[in-house]
Amino acid sequence: MKDGFIKVAAVTPKIKVADPDYNTEEIKKYIKETAENGAKIVVFPELSISGYTCNDLFLQKNLIARCRECLAEIVEYSEDYDALIFVGLPYENFGKLYNTAAVIHRGLLLGLVPKKYLPNYSEFYEARYFASGNDEPAFIDFYGNEVAFGAKVLFQNTTKELNFFVGAEICEDAWVVEPPSLSMARQGASVIVNLSASDEIVGKDDFRRMMISALSARLVSAYIYASAGEGESSQDLVFGGHNIIAQNGAVLSESKLFENGVNYAVIDLERLNAERRRMNTFDICDGKFLVVEFELYMTETKLINKPDRFPFVPDDESQRERRCEEVFSIQALGLKKRLEHINAKNAVIGISGGLDSTLALLVTARAFDSLKLDRKGITAVTMPGFGTTDRTYGNAVEMVKALGAELREISIVKAVRQHFEDIGHDENVHDVTYENCQARERTQILMDIANKNGGIVIGTGDMSELALGWATYNGDHMSMYGVNSGIPKTLVRHLVRYYADSCGDEKLSKVLYDVLDTPVSPELLPPKDGKIAQQTEDLVGPYELHDFFLYYLLRFGFSPSKIYRLALFSFDGVYKKAVIKKWLKTFYRRFFSQHFKRSCLPDGPKVGTIAVSPRGDLRMPSDASAALWLDEIDKLR
């Protein structure tokens, strides 16, 4: 459970209808198996001790009494296993029979949660046997122990390092207009379990998956759904054992229909808590729930679901293409609005032959097309300097021509040399002054051309560079509208590739593919043997790591140690531990020290779930100390 991770299991045992003794042995077998596999929350189906399809046998005293005895046997058996266990059974109370979820932990029955909504339509006849559960908890005697009985009961893990609440509902409870889990989540429950017996008809699995996924998203919770399967009576129905474990809209684990067994998943409670903290509209209310405490042992959960190495880029190709098209549209629409608002017919872009300026040029071309403006109004300026190579220069020229924009070439060498002389800088000293003088000269040229043409300068810097402060202050850092400011570096490459694949222009595509194969570089140092001498990722670190760090820092507020753990798992076999730690420290050091550059960013559209604009997602002081985070990284092993 370290770092908020907790392993959970949804179990569908093979049962025998109206045979509590057989079913109890199956439940005990799975309790042992799941607990030994590290599961801390284990959920069995609805009425799993008796079987769901007993029908009028539910009215038989023998069955009711034996189920109660079997529950006591399961409770006693659980003493050696550190797991919160949910099993279903018919339970008689107040002179009525209830469809209940028994909640068990280490030899104790913590509570009985009755089903609130009883389906009595189509193939269901539950109201024939069961009473609707009471909301307000009462206390009943269970073999000499006082046990909470009621729908408004939550179960709180009081482990110091991971405090959380669990709520339980039963099958139909989730299908109604206002499910009980809604109140549970508003009372603080971040884990909801559902003991179900949902029969299969054609297409129902799709709807069920969608419903559970959507419910977990709406509740910002983990949702563990365990359903009855093979062993239930097939007299009129068939049960598919469709188990689903979801977290905030994402299905983490799902069983194959018609195969009994166990589904495991690792849920991230810190991630859920971070999401709830971020959403000020997720309100917690006093729903007068009774809270029953339990305490799980603190263990280090082995991760199952490997985090995406590229959290900003979908793995699925068709989804990735849709994402790229949507991102292009957002960027172009933002620029279109700005051009339209100021009645500008011209735009100026510094084009280097690199990925970022390429993307900005492609977006600008699309914005001009949507405004029905002549692309000749786009002035693409190539400004060769001391580090420009033939390859990037040639690509820039060919790309501008293929897009039908206006190409201008202005060498910065003479002006920068004059500037070196003015400020007394030795041209042979290739330090930060040498580099930044070139970047600022280029920005001055672009700004002045924009003034001359009555246009605006389009910024090319991406979000990853802004996060690291890898930009020259008032150089490439500055523009009049930054179309790439919400785009992480790992996504830039896919956007350019998508355009190359879909533009239908063979000549343009060829140039774009070569741009994609060119190393990322600001080209501010002289080339060696005609090749790029200054490769960004050698200096600042791999962007795939930095984008990974950025995502989990800003999206969920994770600690450096947790981000490090996730990175070790995700990049296993790609980077060694020492390398990941080195660049993680670089990331945090630069993220804090360079925030002053983000505090005065030009306007630009937000594209994904995170952004670094000081007017939107990221509001932090420019002089905040990074010591707390860096000290934690120093202790990592």
N, C-alpha and C positions, 0 to 999 in steps of 0.2 A: 504493500500500500504506500510505499515511499513515493514521493512526488505526486501524490494524488491518484496513482494508478491502482485499480482494484479489478481483480479477475472475477468474472461472474459466469454462471452456467444456467442454461435453460434445458430441462431434461424431459424427454418423453419416454417413460418406461413402457414395456409391453405388459399390459395388465390382463386380468381375467375379471369379467363382469361379475359383481357381487361376491368376490372372493378376497376379502380384506387381508387374510393371512398371506396369500400369495403376493398380493400387491405390496404389502408391507415389506416383505423380503426383497422385492425388486427395488423399492424406494431406499431401503437400507444399503443395498448394494451400490446404488448410484450416489448416495451420500458419501460413502467411503471413497468411491472413485473420484468424485468431483473435488472433495476436500483434499485428497492426496495430490490432486493435480493443481492445487492452489486456489480453487474457487472460494471466494468469501461470501458470495450470495448465490444461493442455489434455489431455483424455482421449478416446481413440478406442476403438472396440469390441474385443472379444476376437477374436484371430486376424485383425485387420484387414488385414494385409499379404497374407495368403493367401486370406482368406475362411474363414468357419467351416464351411461345408458341403462341404468338399473330400472328406470321407469317406476312402476307401481311397487317394486321391491323396496323402494325408499321408505315406504310406509310400514315396512316390517320391523318390529322391535328388535329382532335378532341382528339384523344388519346394522341398525343404528347403534346398538350397544357394542357390537364387535368393532365397529369403526372407532368408537371412542377408546376402547381398550388398545387397539392397534396404534392409535395416536400416542398413547402413553408409552407404548413400547418403542416407537420411533423417537420420542422425546428422550427417553433413557439412553437409547443407542447413540444419540447425537452428542453425548457428554464428551467424547474423545475428539470431536471434530470442531475446529474453529471456523464455523460458517453460519450465516443467517439463512435458515432453511424455511421454505414455504411449501406446504403440502395441502391438498384440498380434501375435504371430507364433509359428509352430512352431519350436522351437530344439532342435538335437541336442546332447546333452552326456552324458558318462559312458556313451556307447553306447546312450543312450535318447533318445526324443523327448519334449519337454515343451511344454505349452501355456503360453506365457510372456507377461509384460508387460515390454516394454523401456522403461526410464526414461532420458530424454534431456534434456540441458540444454546449450545453447550449444556444440554441436559435440562433446559428450562423451556416451558411453554410461555412465551412472552405475551401472546394475545391471540384472539380469534376474530378475524375480520369477516363479517357476513356480506354476501352479495346483495347489493342494493336494488339493482334493476333486473327483474326476472322476465326473460322473453317468453311470451305465450302466443306466438304467431308462427305461421308456416309450420316448420317441422319441430318447433319447440313447445314444450308443455310444462315448463318449470313451475308455474304457479299452481299446478295440480298437487305438487309435493312440498314446495318450500314457501316460507314467508319472506317478505322483503326485509332486508336488514335494517336494524335500528341505527340512526346516526349517532346519537349521544351514547358514549360508552357506559357500560355497566360492568360490575365485577361479579364474576361467577366462580364457583368452586370447581377446581379440577384436581381431583385426588388430593385434597387437603391444601392446595395452593390457590391463592386468589389470582384470577386471570382476567385481563381486560377483554370485554366483548363489545364490539361496535365498529361502525364504518369509520368514525372519526378518531382513528388511532394512528399515530406515526411512531416509527421505531428509530431511535437516535443512537448512532455509534458515537461513543464518548472518548474514543482513542484521541489522545492529545494532538497528535500530528495530523489526524484526518477525521474531523468531526462532520458527520452528514446525517441526513434523515432519509428514511425509506418509507414509501407508502404502498399499499396493496389494494388492487381492485380485481374483480373477477369477470372475465369474458365480456358479457353484454354491457357491463359498466363502461367499457371503453367505446361502445358503439352509439351511445346516446348523445343527445344534444349538448348536455353539460356533464361530462364525466366526473366522477368523484376525484380523479387525479388532478383536475383543475384546481380544486380547493387545496389539495395536498401540496401541489407545487407552490401555490401562493402562501402556504404555511411554511415553506422552506424545504420541502422534499425534493432532492435532486435525483433520486432513484425511484422509479415506479416499477412495480412488478405486476404482472397480470397472469393469473392462473386461468387457463381457458380450455374449452372443449368446443372448438369451431369445426363443424363438419365441412367436407369439401363438396363444392359444386363447381362447374366449369367457370373459370375466371375469378373465383372468389379469392384465390391466393394473391392475385395482383392487387385487388382492392384492399385486402388485409395488410399487405406490405406497405401500400401507400398510406393507409390509415395510421399504422403504428409509427411509420417514419414521420408523418406530419404531426402526430400527437407529441412525439419526442421533441420536435422542433418548436411547436407552440409552447410547450411547457419548459423548454430549455433544460431538458433532463435526459437521463438515461432511461430506457424503457426495455424491460426484460419480459418477453412474452413467451410462455410455454403452453403448448396446446396438446390435447389428447391425440393419440395415434392408433396404431395397430393394437388390437386386443379389445377395443370397444366393440359393442355389438354392431354387426353389419346388417341387422334385420331390415332397417330402412335407410340407414345412413352409413357413410364411410368417413373416417377421420384421418387426416393426413399427417398429423404431428408437425404442423408448420410452426417451428420456433423462430423467433425474430429477436435480435438484440440490436437496438438502435440508440444513437446518441445525437441529440440535437439535429435531427433530420437525416443523419447518415446511418445506413444499415451496416453495422459492424460484423454481424454474423447471421446467417440464415440457413435453416436446415433444408435438405432436399425433401420434397413431398414424398409421403408414404414410406419414410425410413425412420424408424424409432432410433433414439440415441441422445447424445449430448451435444449442445452447441456452446462453445466457449467464446468469450470476448473479454478484452481488457478495456474498461471504461476509464475515462480521465475526469475525475471529479474536480480537480483544479481548473481544468478547461471550462467545465460547466459553470463553476463559481465565478470565473473571470468573465464569462459571457453575461452572467446575471448582474455582476457589478457594473459592467459597462452599460447595460440597458437600464436607464433610469425609469423606463416605463414598465419594467418588470417589478410590480409592487408586491410586497409581502403584507399579508393581512392577518388579523387575529381571527382564525376560524374556529377557536375553542376546541382544538384537537387535544386529546390526551397523548402525552409523549411517554413512551416506554423505552428505557435505556438498555443498551447492551454494549459490550466492548470487545472489539476484534483485536487479535494480536497484531502488532506492527511487523510486517514482513516486506521484503522487496519483491514486488510482483515482476515476474518475467514477462516482457512485452511480447505481444502476439501480432498486433496490427502494425506493420512497419509504416512509419510516417512517410509521406511522399517526399522524395528528395527535392522535388520542384513544386512547392505548395501553391505557387502562382500559375502553374501550367497543368491543365488536365492531362491525364494519361491517355484517355480514350481519344483516338484520332478525330472522330467525327465531332465529339464534344469540343476538342481543341480548336477545330476549324470554326465552329459556331462561336466560341469564345473570342477568337481572333477577329472575326467579322464584327462582333458586338463592340470590341475594344476600339477597332478602327472607327466605327460609327460614333462612339462617344467622343473620341479625340476630334474627329472632323466636325461634329456638330458643335462642340465647344468653340473651336476656332471659327466656324461659320458665324456663330452668334456674335463673336467679338468683331469680326470684320464687318458684319452687317450693321452692328451698333454704331461703329465709328465711321461707317461709310468709306472703308478703305478698299481700294481696288488693287493694292500692291502688298506683297509680303516679301521679306528679305530673310534668307537662310544662309548661314555659313555651312558649306558642304565640304566634307573632308574625305568622303569615301569610306567612312566608318559606319557602324550600325545605327548609332543614335541619330546622326544627321540624315541618314538614308530614310529612317522611319519618319522623321519630321517632314521631310520633303514629300514622301508618299501621302502623308496625312494632309498636308497643305494642298496637294494636287486634288485630293478628294473634296476638300472644303471648297476649293475654287470651282470644281465641277458642279457641286450642289448649288452654288450661287450663280451658275452659268457665267462665270468670269473666264476670260482668256487666260490660259496658263502662262502666257508671256508676261503676265503681271507678277509672276513669281520670279524674283531675282535670286538665283542661286550663285553664291559667291565662293569661289575657291581661292584660298589665300595661302599659297605655298610659303613655307618658312624653312628654318634650318633642319627640321626633322621630316619634312615631307618626302615620301617615296614615290617612285614612278607608278607603283601598283595602285595606291590609294588615289593619286591624282588622276590616273587614267580612268578608274572606275567612276570617280565623281563626275568627270567630263561626260563620259558615255551615258551615265544615268540621267543627267540633266537634259541632254539632247533627246534621249528616248522619251522623256516625259513632256517635252515641248516647253520647258521653262526657259527663261532667259539666263544665259551663263555669263558670268563676269569673272575674270581672273585678275587678282590684285596681289602681287607679292608683298609680303610684310618685311622682307629682309632689310631693305634700305631704311625703312622707317624705324625698325627695331634697333638697328645699328646706331642710328642717330640718337635714339633714346638711351642706349647704353652709354654713348658719349656724354649725353646730357646729365645722366645721373652718376657717371663715373664707374660704370660696371665693366669689368674685363670680359669680353666675349668668350674667352677660353675657359672661364669659370662656369661650369654647367650646373648651377645651383637653382634654388627655387626662384630667385630673381630672374635668372636667365629664362626659365620656363614661363613664369607668370607675365613677364613683359610681352611675350608673344601672344598669350591668350587675351590680354587686355587690348593689345593693338588690334587684334581681329574683331573684338567686340566694338571698339570705337569705329572701325570701318563700317560694320553692319549698321550701327545706330545712325551714322551720318548718311549712309545710302538710303536708309528708311526715311529720314527727314527729307532728303532730296526728292525721293519718289512719292512722298505722301503715303508711305506704307508703315508696316510694323515689323519688328524683328521677331522671328519665330524661334523660341528656345528649343534646344535639342537635348539638354541634359536629362537623364532618367532618374527615377526614384532611388535606385541603388546607389548611384553616385551622390545624390543629395543626402542619403542616410549616412554615408561615409565622409561626407564633406570633400569628395574627390572632384572639386571644381575650384577654379580660380575666382576668388571673391571679386565681384564687379568685372569679371572676365566672362568666361562661358557660363558663369553662375547667373548672369543677368540677361534678360530679354524683355519683350513686351507681352508675350504670351507663351507659356511653356507647355507645349502639347504633350511632351513625354514625362512630365513631372509626376504622374501617377503610375508610370510603367516600370516595373522591376526589370533589371538587366536580363534575367533568364527568360522573361516573356518577350523582350525586344526581338531576340533572335527568331522566335517562332512567328512573330508578326511579320517580319520581313520575309521569312520563308513562305508564309501563307500567301503574301502578295505575289511573290515570285511564282508560286505554283498556280495561282488563279488569275493572273492579270491577262493572260492570253497573248502577251507580247514576247516573242522568243528572244529578241535582242535584249530587251529590258531584263527578262528573267536571267539570262546568262550573266549580266553584270551583277544582279542581286545575289546570285549564287556565289560569285567570286567575293563579294563583300562579306557574305556569311563565312567564307573560309579565311578571311583576313584577321590576324590577331588584333585584339582590342588594345588600342594605344592612342595617347594624345598627340603622338608624333611631335614632341617638343625638343627632343635631343637628336643630334645628327645621326643619320643611318650608318650602319656598318656594312660595307660591301653592297650598298644599295638596298639593304633590307632593314625593316623596322628594328630599332635598337631598344626601344622602350615599350615593354609590354606590361599593361596595367596590372594584370593578375599576378605577375611576379613581384610587384611592388606592394600592392594593397591586399592581395589574397584572392582566392577563387570566388567569383560572384555567386556561384551556386551555393557555396557555404554562407556567404553574407546574406543572400536573399532568404535562406533557411533561417538564419539567426533573426533577421529583421521581422519575418512573419510571426514567429513565436514570441518575440519581445513585444511587438506592438499589438498584435491581434489578441493575445491572451495574457500578457504581462508575466510570462513565466520567468523563473529565476535562471541565472546563468547555468547553475548545476543541472537543472532539468533540461534546458536547451542542449547542453553538452551531452547529456544522456540520450536524448532523442537523436542528436546528430551522429553519435557513435553507432546507434542502431541503424539509422537510415543510410549512412555512408560507409557501412562496414565493407571492407575490401576495396574502398575507393581512396580513403585518406586514413593515415595512422592517427592514433590518439593524440600524439604530440603536435601533429599538424593542425588538427581540429582545435585543440586548446590554444595554440599560437594565434590562429586567425580569429578565434572567439574573443581573445583579449584585445586584439587589434580592432575588432568591430566595436566593442564597448568603449574603448579609449577614444576612437574617432567619433563614434555616435554622440558622445557627450561633449567632447572638446570642439566639435565643428557645428554645433547647433546654431551658432550665431549666423551661419550662412542660410540656414532654413528659416530663421526668424524674419527674413526680408525677401522671401521668394516672390517672383512674379506670379500672376494668376496662372492657373492651369487646371484642367479637369481632373477630378477624382475618378478613378476607373475601377478599382477593386475595393476589397473590404478594409484596406488600410491605406493611409496616405500620410505625407509628412508636411502638409501645408500648415503653417501657424494659424491660419484662419479657420481651420476645420478640425482635423483629427489629432494633430500633435501640438499640444500647448505645454511647453516646458521651458524653464529658465535657461538662458544661454550660458549661465555661469554655475549650473548645478554640478555638484561633485560626483565623480564616478567611483569613488573609493569603495563604497559598499559593494558594488558589483565586481569591481576588479579584485578586491580582497577574496571574494568567493571563488573567482576563477583561479587565483593563485593556489587555493587549497585543493583544487580538483586533481584527481589521480586517474 
